[in-house]
Amino acid sequence: MARLLSLFAGLWLAAAGGAPVFAAPAFADWAAVVVAGDWHAADGGPTEGFDNARRDVTLALGQAGFQAGNIRQFSVRPERYSDTRPEKSDVRAIYNALVEGVGRARSGCLFYLTSHGLPQGAQVDQGILRPAMLASMLDQTCGDRPTVVVISACFSGVYVPALAKPNRMVLTAARPDRTSFGCGQDNKYPFFDDCFLSSMPNTRDFSGLAGAVKECVRMREAAEKMTPPSEPQIWVGPQLRPMLPLYAFEKGLRPD
């Protein structure tokens, strides 16, 4: 709550003619972790979809105002990506990255995971990151900071009850009992990640982005006759809800 009050104070000072507070991007002091949790397509063959999303979501966050030094990337096959130099997807390593990240960037947190999902949680390499485990990781690291969590996976709505806190926003690719789509060998990204990337340059903040992504997924699934619809889920805590418009994206182009 203290961080939110200080943000309000900054706005008051700006309105009163004080020193400009938002010269730096709104997310300049946020820690972010972006994880590709698998490399297999829905049919078991190889896919670059999750790593493409991991790479380009990282770029999109940078264009929105996150600082490159505050974003950590994780891949199941990091040795393949010398250009982006991700770390190995491992729950302990991800937790350590959050610990280190919030020690350096103290104003907020973002966690983004793209992978396959089960009703028990989302896949991270050979294991499952269960909702209670992720909730504990975020409680111990991000704490009461403004926090945005994005889970792109089948059945990912299962995370909402465990993660729902007043200072958090949770956006998932599907409701708890539905699959999501676009994890084939030929898909550049899963549908949800594609919609996240295509919608981000045209929205002002995470609140607007969440609604745009949900509508984009609905239209994409209808156009390709994918049923039943995945129905992405959005949850915004009451403490964070009035603050989200103050965290505006810098404007950039979508990665090619």
C-alpha positions in Angstrom: 0.0 0.0 0.0 2.9 2.4 0.8 4.1 2.1 -2.9 0.6 3.0 -4.1 0.3 6.0 -1.8 3.7 7.2 -3.0 2.5 7.0 -6.6 -0.6 9.1 -5.7 1.7 11.6 -4.0 3.9 11.8 -7.1 0.8 12.6 -9.2 -0.2 15.4 -6.7 3.3 16.9 -6.9 3.2 16.9 -10.7 -0.2 18.6 -10.7 1.1 21.1 -8.2 4.0 22.1 -10.5 6.6 20.1 -8.7 9.4 18.2 -10.4 8.2 15.8 -13.1 7.8 12.3 -11.7 7.1 10.2 -14.8 10.2 11.2 -16.8 11.2 7.6 -16.5 8.8 4.9 -17.9 6.2 3.7 -15.5 7.7 0.2 -15.5 11.4 1.3 -15.2 11.6 -0.1 -11.6 9.6 -3.3 -12.2 11.1 -6.8 -12.1 9.9 -9.2 -14.7 10.3 -12.9 -15.4 9.3 -14.5 -18.7 9.3 -18.3 -19.0 8.9 -20.8 -21.8 8.0 -23.9 -20.0 8.2 -26.5 -22.8 9.3 -27.1 -26.4 6.8 -29.8 -27.5 3.8 -29.2 -29.7 0.4 -30.6 -28.9 1.2 -33.7 -31.0 4.5 -34.3 -29.2 6.7 -33.0 -32.0 9.0 -29.9 -31.6 7.7 -26.4 -31.7 9.3 -23.0 -31.4 6.0 -21.4 -30.3 6.7 -21.1 -26.6 10.2 -19.7 -27.1 9.1 -17.4 -29.9 6.5 -16.0 -27.4 9.1 -15.8 -24.6 11.5 -13.9 -26.9 8.9 -11.5 -28.3 7.0 -10.9 -25.0 10.4 -9.8 -23.6 10.9 -7.4 -26.5 7.3 -6.1 -26.1 7.8 -5.5 -22.4 11.0 -3.5 -23.2 9.1 -1.4 -25.7 6.4 -0.8 -23.0 9.0 0.6 -20.6 10.4 -2.3 -18.7 14.2 -2.1 -18.4 16.1 -4.9 -20.2 18.3 -5.4 -17.1 15.2 -6.1 -15.0 13.8 -8.8 -17.2 15.0 -12.5 -16.9 14.1 -15.0 -19.6 13.9 -18.8 -19.1 13.8 -21.6 -21.7 13.8 -25.4 -21.5 16.5 -25.5 -24.2 18.5 -22.3 -23.5 21.5 -23.5 -25.4 19.6 -23.0 -28.7 19.1 -19.3 -28.2 22.5 -17.5 -27.9 20.9 -14.3 -29.3 18.6 -13.9 -26.2 20.6 -15.9 -23.7 17.7 -17.3 -21.6 18.4 -19.3 -18.5 17.3 -22.9 -18.0 13.6 -23.2 -17.1 13.7 -24.5 -13.5 11.4 -23.6 -10.7 14.2 -23.0 -8.2 16.1 -20.8 -10.7 12.9 -18.8 -11.5 12.3 -18.3 -7.8 15.9 -17.1 -7.4 15.5 -14.7 -10.3 12.4 -13.2 -8.6 14.4 -12.8 -5.4 17.2 -11.0 -7.2 14.9 -9.0 -9.4 12.8 -7.5 -6.6 16.0 -6.7 -4.7 17.0 -4.5 -7.7 13.7 -3.3 -9.0 11.4 -2.5 -6.1 8.3 -0.9 -7.5 6.4 -3.9 -9.1 6.5 -7.4 -10.5 5.5 -9.2 -13.7 5.4 -12.9 -14.2 4.7 -14.4 -17.6 4.6 -18.1 -18.3 3.8 -19.7 -21.7 3.6 -23.5 -21.8 1.3 -26.5 -21.8 -1.2 -26.8 -19.0 -3.0 -29.4 -17.0 -5.8 -29.1 -14.5 -3.1 -29.2 -11.8 -1.0 -26.4 -13.2 1.4 -25.5 -16.0 4.4 -27.4 -17.2 7.9 -26.1 -16.5 10.3 -28.6 -18.1 9.6 -32.0 -16.6 7.6 -30.7 -13.7 4.3 -28.9 -13.0 4.2 -25.4 -11.5 1.2 -25.7 -9.3 -0.9 -22.7 -8.4 -0.1 -22.9 -4.6 3.6 -23.1 -5.4 3.5 -20.0 -7.7 1.4 -18.2 -5.1 4.0 -18.9 -2.4 6.9 -17.8 -4.7 5.1 -14.5 -5.4 4.2 -14.0 -1.8 7.8 -14.4 -0.7 9.3 -12.2 -3.4 6.9 -9.6 -4.9 4.9 -9.4 -1.6 2.6 -6.4 -1.6 4.1 -4.8 -4.7 1.8 -4.2 -7.7 2.0 -7.5 -9.5 0.8 -8.7 -12.9 0.7 -12.4 -13.6 0.1 -13.8 -17.1 -0.3 -17.6 -17.6 -0.6 -18.8 -21.2 -1.6 -22.5 -21.0 -4.5 -24.9 -21.1 -6.6 -24.9 -17.9 -4.7 -21.8 -16.7 -7.8 -20.4 -15.0 -6.9 -22.8 -12.2 -4.4 -20.2 -11.0 -6.8 -17.4 -10.3 -8.1 -18.5 -6.9 -4.6 -19.1 -5.5 -3.1 -15.9 -6.9 -6.0 -13.5 -6.2 -4.7 -10.8 -3.9 -5.6 -7.1 -3.6 -2.4 -6.0 -5.2 -2.4 -8.4 -8.2 -3.8 -8.7 -11.7 -4.1 -12.2 -13.1 -4.7 -12.9 -16.8 -4.9 -16.5 -18.0 -5.3 -18.1 -21.5 -8.3 -20.3 -20.5 -10.8 -21.0 -17.8 -10.0 -23.8 -15.3 -11.8 -26.5 -17.3 -10.9 -25.5 -20.9 -7.9 -25.9 -23.2 -6.3 -23.1 -25.1 -5.2 -23.3 -28.7 -2.3 -22.7 -31.1 0.4 -25.1 -29.8 1.0 -26.9 -33.1 4.3 -27.4 -34.7 3.5 -24.8 -37.4 2.2 -22.0 -35.0 4.6 -19.1 -34.5 2.9 -18.5 -31.2 0.0 -20.0 -29.2 -3.2 -18.0 -29.9 -3.1 -16.3 -26.6 0.5 -15.1 -26.8 -0.2 -13.9 -30.4 -3.1 -11.9 -29.2 -1.1 -10.5 -26.3 1.6 -9.3 -28.7 -0.7 -7.9 -31.3 -2.9 -6.1 -28.8 -0.1 -4.5 -26.6 0.9 -1.7 -29.0 -2.7 -0.6 -29.4 -3.6 -0.5 -25.7 -2.6 1.9 -23.0 -2.2 -0.3 -19.9 -2.6 -3.8 -18.6 -6.3 -3.2 -17.9 -7.0 -2.4 -21.5 -4.7 -5.1 -22.7 -6.5 -7.8 -20.8 -9.8 -7.0 -22.4 -8.3 -6.7 -25.9 -6.5 -10.0 -25.5 -9.7 -11.7 -24.4 -11.6 -10.4 -27.4 -8.8 -11.2 -29.8 -8.7 -14.8 -28.6 -12.5 -15.1 -29.0 -12.4 -13.8 -32.5 -9.4 -16.0 -33.5 -11.0 -19.2 -32.1 -14.4 -18.4 -33.8 -12.6 -17.7 -37.2 -10.8 -21.0 -37.0 -13.8 -22.9 -35.5 -12.0 -24.0 -32.4 -14.4 -25.3 -29.7 -15.2 -25.1 -27.0 -13.9 -21.6 -26.6 -11.0 -21.2 -24.1 -12.5 -18.1 -22.4 -9.4 -16.3 -21.0 -9.9 -15.2 -17.4 -9.2 -11.7 -15.9 -8.9 -10.9 -12.2 -7.8 -7.6 -10.8 -7.5 -7.0 -7.1 -9.3 -4.0 -5.6 -6.1 -2.3 -4.5 -4.5 -2.5 -7.9 -7.6 -1.7 -10.0 -7.6 2.1 -9.6 -3.8 2.2 -10.1 -3.5 0.3 -13.4 -4.3 3.4 -15.6 -1.4 5.2 -14.0 1.0 2.5 -15.2 0.9 3.4 -18.9 2.8 1.6 -21.6 5.5 3.4 -23.6 4.6 3.0 -27.2 6.5 0.7 -29.6 6.0 -1.5 -32.6 5.2 -5.2 -32.4 8.2 -7.5 -32.8 8.4 -9.0 -36.3 
